[in-house]
Amino acid sequence: MQKLVFKTNVKCNGCRAAITPYLDSEPSISGWKVDIFDKDRLLTVEGEALDAGQVISLLKEAGYQAELFQQ
């Protein structure tokens, strides 16, 4: 299982609902969560053979921004 973390501009539950169909439709993603209370709005994505660029593209399609978070 691989895990990637992204900084996003997902700010509320409405935003979370907007990205849900995009992330849920990606077969390589087995689970995800976004912390809307963290100042960086961290999105954690788990799955097999994850591609950070693909996750960023999915969020862009949904109208949001993301960048890989280096801890």
N, C-alpha and C positions, 0 to 999 in steps of 0.2 A: 504494500500500500504506500502510495506516494502522497505527500501533502505539500501544497503551495499556499502562500499567504500573499494577499494583494491589498494595497491601499486603494480605496474607492471613494466615490462621491455618493454612495448609497446612504441616504439620510433618514429614512423613515420606513414604516411598515408598508406604505404604498409603493415605495421604491423597491423594497424586498419582493413584493408581489409582482412587480413589473419584470424583474430579472428571473423569477422562478421558472417560467416556461423555457427560457433560453438555457439555463444551467441544467435543468432537469432533463432536457432533450439530448444532452451530450452523453453518449454511451461511456466515455472514459471517466466520467465523473460519477462516483458512487455516493457522494454526500457533500454538502457544503453548508456553511453558516456565515452570517455576516453580523458583526458587532456594531450596531448603529450608535451605541453609547461611547465607543472608543473614539478619540479625536481623529484617528486615521481611518475610521470606518472599515476595519479590517475584515476582509473576506477570506475565509479558510476553505480550501477546496481539497477533497480527498478522492483518490481513485488510482487507476492503473494507467501507466504510460501517459500521464498528464502533459499537456503542452501549454506553457504559460501564454504563448501568443494566441492560442485558440481561446483560452478563457478570456483574455483581454478583448478579442474580437467579438465574442458572444456578448460581453457587457456593452461594447460599443454598439452592436446591433440593437440592444435594448435601450440605448440612449444614455449610457453611463460610461464613466472613465475608470480605468484601473491601471495600476502599475505594480510590478512585482515588489514585494516588501522584503528588504534585507534586514534580518533581525540582528 
